[in-house]
Amino acid sequence: FPVTIQFEDITGLSFSVTSTKTYYFKFIINYTSAAITTGARFSINGPSITYLNYWSRYPNAANSITTNIGLNSYDSATLGTLSPVASSSIGMIAEIEGIITTSASGTLIGRFASEVASSAITVKPGSTVYYKQLD
């Protein structure tokens, strides 16, 4: 299924990383979809890496979840082709969790993309990122 919108950074949902350090991270993304026919996907972006392994999961349809396991590059995620709800008052939760070692300092940031160019995915207040430097 083609993705018609490129990944976009989630402003404010990021943290700084230092070259050669290893981090655990977990992004929790509260979001809505403009229509039940508009799916989404979620990923991360950041500086160059020496190691990256993460997974992401998010609702795809009623009682269904898209899960991506063993991701090892940025902007990697399978598209969820449907949204279980379309309401600005009923949110959904996406999660991205993993381990990263960077070869450059910079910022690790959560990202999202809509399936449909004219149908919005909106990241809502309540989204957060947890992280810990491991070495």
FENURQUI-V422315 format. One line per field, one symbol per residue. phi: phi as a letter, one per 20 degrees, with the letter a starting at -180 (. if undefined). psi: psi as a letter, one per 30 degrees, with the letter a starting at -180 (. if undefined). burial: 1 if it has 24 or more other ideal C-beta (glycine too) atoms within 12 Angstrom, else 0. A space follows every 10 residues. Layout:
# FENURQUI-V422315
phi=???
psi=???
burial=???
This chain:
# FENURQUI-V422315
phi=.feecfgcfe gndbbecdgm edcebbedde bccfbfedeb bcbcbafgcd bbbbccbafd aglccecddm fcbfldaffe ebdfbcafdd eccdccbacc cddbfrcecf cbbefcgdce ddfdgofbcd bbfeb
psi=kkkfklkkkj kfillklkkg lkkkljkjjk llkflfgjll lkallalllf kkjlllklke lkhkkkkjkh kgllhkkkkk flkfljkffj llkkkkkakk klgllbkkkk llklfkegjk kjkllfklkk lkkf.
burial=0010001111 0011101000 1111111111 1111010111 1111111010 0111111111 0000010100 1001111111 1111110000 1111111111 1100001111 1111110001 1111001110 10000
